[in-house]
């Protein structure tokens, strides 16, 4: 194990980034010993470009797809400042390759990592937990358009069978998505049909924006069962089949998530246990997290709860 005490801050960051890449199924190679056929995803250190060496160039299926700009840990608060530098490397020509600009760009200290998909209509960096897997990037490339670009093609809503408040909620949500504002809050009164509203826009995201998977979070197991029933009975107005005949819905009862599940229903408690990598006390799902002693203890320090890479 490398002794970080004798290393400079740049090398410490590189070591952490190397490990993050390995955890995400990449092989890390030196620029002097490149074998792009060694793995689906290969990250090459100090790969030469016409504007200088990039810290890491990412290859998937032997084709360049992105870069990583590595920074020292103490520069974590300045990652947004170096986005222009990262973009310059992504637009540069790689040595021996007549490549197009690379769409997937990361800045990382090994602790904080930011990601930008330059295929987006309005590219914008955002914090991510770790680097994406090569297989994930391969799927993105196959679809050609990014999710945020696909959101622009969602057609107008057919109001048939919807209440006025539900129509307003769905149309405003989709307007928010199209304006590159992915965070939104829908506030509806009890009995207004919130779950039916959610099932409607989830269906539209899956059908028209080709969303891969939707996570539906609830407070208690009982609410999860109710949501599952709502999806099972949901009948789209533009199809003769029910939702669950078109898309796979899984209510999580363990840490197993089926690869073909397009809607995953989970309690907050179970999701946290999966991310944390610990067993869940089944009784924890019976009560609201605000009243859940086990969950409160996890967050008692008022800071981001630690999770494990899975």
C-alpha positions in Angstrom: 0.0 0.0 0.0 1.4 3.4 -1.0 2.4 5.7 1.8 0.6 9.0 1.2 2.8 10.8 3.7 5.7 10.8 1.2 3.6 11.7 -1.8 2.8 15.2 -3.2 -0.9 16.3 -3.3 -1.2 15.8 -7.0 -0.1 12.1 -6.8 -2.4 11.5 -3.9 -5.3 12.7 -6.0 -4.2 10.6 -8.9 -4.0 7.5 -6.7 -7.6 8.1 -5.5 -8.8 8.7 -9.0 -7.1 5.5 -10.2 -8.9 3.5 -7.6 -12.2 5.1 -8.4 -11.7 4.2 -12.0 -10.8 0.6 -11.2 -13.9 0.3 -8.9 -16.0 1.5 -11.9 -14.6 -1.3 -14.2 -12.0 0.8 -16.0 -8.4 -0.3 -16.6 -5.9 2.5 -16.0 -2.8 2.5 -18.3 0.3 4.5 -18.8 0.7 6.5 -22.1 3.8 4.4 -22.8 1.9 1.1 -22.4 -1.4 1.5 -24.2 -3.5 -1.5 -25.0 -7.0 -0.4 -25.9 -8.2 -4.0 -26.4 -7.4 -4.9 -22.8 -10.8 -3.9 -21.5 -14.1 -2.4 -22.6 -13.1 0.8 -20.8 -9.5 2.1 -20.7 -8.3 5.3 -19.0 -4.9 6.4 -20.3 -2.8 8.8 -18.2 -1.1 11.9 -19.7 -2.4 11.2 -23.2 -0.9 13.7 -25.6 -3.2 16.2 -27.3 -2.5 19.2 -29.6 -2.9 21.5 -26.5 -0.8 19.4 -24.2 -1.2 16.2 -22.2 -4.6 15.4 -20.8 -4.5 13.9 -17.3 -6.7 11.0 -18.4 -8.3 10.2 -21.7 -11.2 7.7 -21.6 -11.6 5.0 -24.3 -14.7 2.8 -24.6 -14.5 -0.1 -27.1 -11.2 1.4 -28.3 -12.7 4.8 -29.2 -12.0 8.0 -27.3 -15.1 9.3 -25.4 -14.0 11.6 -22.6 -11.3 13.1 -20.4 -10.6 13.6 -16.7 -9.0 16.7 -15.4 -7.3 15.8 -12.1 -6.8 18.4 -9.3 -5.5 18.4 -5.8 -7.9 17.8 -3.0 -7.6 21.4 -1.7 -8.7 22.6 -5.1 -12.1 20.9 -4.8 -13.9 24.2 -4.3 -12.4 25.4 -7.6 -13.5 22.6 -9.9 -16.1 24.8 -11.6 -13.3 27.2 -12.5 -11.3 24.6 -14.5 -14.3 23.5 -16.6 -13.0 25.7 -19.5 -9.6 24.0 -19.3 -11.3 20.5 -19.3 -13.4 21.6 -22.3 -10.3 22.6 -24.2 -8.8 19.2 -23.8 -12.1 17.6 -24.9 -12.1 19.6 -28.1 -8.4 19.0 -28.8 -7.0 16.5 -31.3 -5.5 13.4 -29.7 -2.1 12.2 -30.9 -2.3 9.8 -33.8 -6.2 10.1 -33.9 -8.4 12.3 -36.0 -11.1 12.5 -33.4 -14.2 14.6 -33.0 -14.6 16.6 -29.7 -15.1 14.2 -26.7 -18.5 14.5 -25.1 -17.9 13.2 -21.6 -15.8 15.4 -19.3 -14.9 15.1 -15.7 -13.0 17.2 -13.1 -12.0 15.3 -10.0 -9.9 15.5 -6.9 -10.6 11.9 -6.0 -13.0 13.3 -3.3 -15.2 15.6 -5.3 -16.0 14.8 -8.9 -17.9 16.9 -11.5 -19.3 15.7 -14.8 -20.5 17.4 -17.9 -22.2 15.8 -20.9 -21.4 18.1 -23.8 -24.2 16.5 -25.9 -26.8 18.2 -23.7 -28.6 21.2 -25.3 -27.1 23.4 -22.6 -24.2 21.6 -21.1 -23.8 22.1 -17.4 -21.4 20.5 -14.9 -22.9 18.7 -11.9 -21.4 16.7 -9.0 -21.5 13.0 -9.3 -20.7 10.2 -6.8 -18.1 8.5 -9.0 -17.1 7.9 -12.6 -19.6 6.2 -14.8 -19.0 2.7 -15.9 -17.7 2.0 -19.5 -20.9 0.0 -20.2 -23.0 3.0 -19.2 -21.1 5.3 -21.5 -21.4 2.7 -24.3 -25.2 2.8 -23.8 -25.3 6.6 -24.0 -23.3 6.6 -27.2 -25.6 4.0 -28.7 -28.6 6.3 -28.0 -26.7 9.2 -29.7 -28.9 11.9 -28.0 -28.5 12.6 -24.2 -31.5 12.3 -21.9 -31.7 16.1 -21.6 -31.9 16.4 -25.3 -34.5 13.6 -25.5 -36.6 15.5 -23.0 -37.1 18.2 -25.6 -39.0 15.9 -27.8 -41.7 15.0 -25.3 -45.0 15.7 -27.1 -47.9 17.8 -25.7 -50.0 16.2 -23.0 -53.4 14.6 -23.9 -55.6 15.8 -21.0 -58.1 13.0 -21.3 -58.9 11.4 -17.9 -56.8 13.9 -16.0 -58.0 16.5 -13.4 -57.2 20.2 -14.0 -54.6 20.1 -11.1 -52.9 17.0 -12.6 -52.7 18.6 -16.0 -51.1 21.7 -14.6 -48.6 19.6 -12.6 -47.5 17.4 -15.5 -47.3 20.3 -18.0 -45.3 22.5 -15.6 -42.9 19.6 -14.7 -42.2 18.8 -18.4 -41.7 22.5 -19.1 -39.2 22.6 -16.3 -37.3 19.6 -17.8 -37.2 21.2 -21.3 -35.8 24.4 -19.7 -32.9 22.4 -18.3 -34.3 22.7 -14.7 -34.3 19.0 -13.6 -35.2 19.6 -10.0 -38.9 20.3 -9.5 -41.5 20.1 -6.7 -45.1 19.2 -7.3 -47.3 20.2 -4.4 -50.8 18.7 -4.4 -53.5 18.3 -1.7 -54.4 15.0 -0.1 -56.7 13.0 -2.4 -55.7 15.0 -5.5 -54.2 12.0 -7.2 -50.5 12.5 -6.7 -49.5 8.9 -7.4 -51.7 8.8 -10.6 -50.0 12.0 -11.6 -46.6 10.5 -11.0 -47.5 7.3 -13.0 -48.6 9.5 -15.9 -45.4 11.5 -16.1 -43.2 8.4 -15.4 -45.0 6.7 -18.4 -44.3 9.7 -20.6 -40.6 9.8 -19.5 -40.1 6.1 -20.3 -42.0 6.3 -23.6 -41.1 9.6 -25.1 -37.7 10.4 -23.5 -36.5 6.8 -23.4 -35.5 7.2 -19.7 -33.6 4.1 -18.5 -35.0 3.7 -15.0 -37.1 5.7 -12.5 -36.7 5.6 -8.8 -40.0 6.1 -6.9 -39.2 6.8 -3.2 -41.8 6.5 -0.4 -41.8 6.9 3.4 -43.2 3.5 4.4 -43.7 0.0 3.1 -47.4 0.6 3.1 -47.1 3.6 0.7 -44.8 1.5 -1.5 -47.4 -1.2 -1.8 -50.0 1.4 -2.7 -47.7 2.9 -5.3 -47.1 -0.6 -6.8 -50.9 -1.1 -7.0 -51.3 2.2 -8.7 -48.8 1.3 -11.4 -50.3 -2.1 -11.9 -53.8 -0.6 -12.6 -52.6 2.4 -14.5 -53.9 2.5 -18.1 -52.3 4.9 -20.6 -54.7 6.7 -22.8 -52.6 6.0 -25.9 -52.1 2.2 -25.5 -54.4 -0.8 -24.9 -51.9 -2.4 -22.5 -51.5 -1.5 -18.8 -48.4 0.1 -17.5 -46.9 -3.1 -16.0 -47.5 -4.9 -19.4 -45.4 -2.3 -21.1 -42.7 -1.7 -18.4 -41.2 -3.7 -15.5 -42.1 -2.4 -12.1 -40.1 -3.7 -9.1 -40.9 -2.9 -5.5 -37.6 -3.4 -3.7 -37.7 -6.0 -0.8 -34.0 -6.6 -0.7 -30.8 -5.1 -2.1 -31.3 -6.9 -5.5 -32.3 -4.6 -8.4 -33.2 -6.4 -11.6 -31.4 -5.1 -14.6 -34.6 -4.9 -16.6 -36.6 -2.9 -14.0 -37.7 0.4 -15.4 -39.5 1.6 -12.3 -38.1 0.8 -8.8 -40.2 1.5 -5.8 -38.3 1.8 -2.5 -38.6 3.2 0.9 -36.0 5.8 1.9 -34.8 3.4 4.6 -34.2 0.5 2.2 -32.4 2.8 -0.4 -30.1 4.1 2.3 -29.3 0.6 3.5 -28.5 -0.5 -0.1 -26.2 2.6 -0.6 -24.6 2.0 2.8 -24.1 -1.7 2.2 -25.8 -2.8 5.5 -28.7 -5.0 6.3 -32.0 -3.3 7.0 -34.1 -3.9 10.0 -37.4 -4.8 8.3 -39.4 -3.0 10.9 -37.7 0.2 9.9 -39.9 0.4 6.8 -43.1 0.5 8.9 -42.7 4.0 10.2 -42.0 7.4 8.7 -38.3 8.2 8.6 -38.9 11.3 10.7 -40.0 9.0 13.4 -37.5 6.3 12.7 -34.8 6.1 15.4 -32.4 3.9 13.3 -32.5 6.4 10.4 -32.2 9.4 12.6 -29.1 8.0 14.1 -27.5 7.7 10.7 -28.0 11.5 10.0 -27.6 12.8 13.6 -24.4 14.7 12.6 -26.3 16.8 10.1 -23.9 15.9 7.3 -23.9 13.8 4.1 -24.2 10.2 5.2 -21.3 8.0 4.1 -22.2 5.3 1.5 -20.2 2.6 -0.2 -19.5 2.3 -3.9 -21.6 -0.5 -5.4 
